[in-house]
Amino acid sequence: MVRGKIQMKRIENATSRQVTFSKRRNGLLKKAYELSVLCDAEVAVIIFSQKGRLYEFSSTDMQKTIERYHKHAKGGQTSNTEGEQNLQQLKGESEIMSKKIELIQLSQRKLLGYGLSSCTLDELQEIDCQLERSLRSIRARKAELFMEHIEHLKAKERLLKEEKERLCHQMSAQEKEVVTHGSQNSQISSEIDVETELFIGLPEMRCS
């Protein structure tokens, strides 16, 4: 459904006028906030309703914004001229930046292999040199990453070897301890056997 064009005149119905005021007031304050955030602009809005109620929004301190407004307003034509000069300077800088971006995008497309049909031999040679320089840089970085990875693996290998040696020493110590305990147990067993052999039976029953 297409909305009809609203005539710019006072709304006679008080209820409709109040509803329209509330909606458009909120929309205006919202737009002022969005403008201040998106464009990093200093925005101040002051609204008085028909009954004299105040509504306001300021992206910074309201009083400082008003003082800044008075300062610029008192400048008169001089301030306007400076503002126009600044605007023209910004426009010029914007055009320069746009041209630089366009050239960078064009160069990027050529490096990717697009739009080469319009290039001269010198331009193609320059692109070839740029690609060679880029490849050298990429290969150097790739080799650097490989070396870092190899050093990391070597360090990990050293740690594993040290852990293996530590475990081997620990196992050797445990084996020696087992052998020692086994020898002691055998000696104790032999002593028990000797004592048992000497005291079996009555003395008079032993053979001479």
Order of alpha helices (4+ residues) and beta strands (2+ residues): alpha-beta-beta-alpha-alpha-alpha
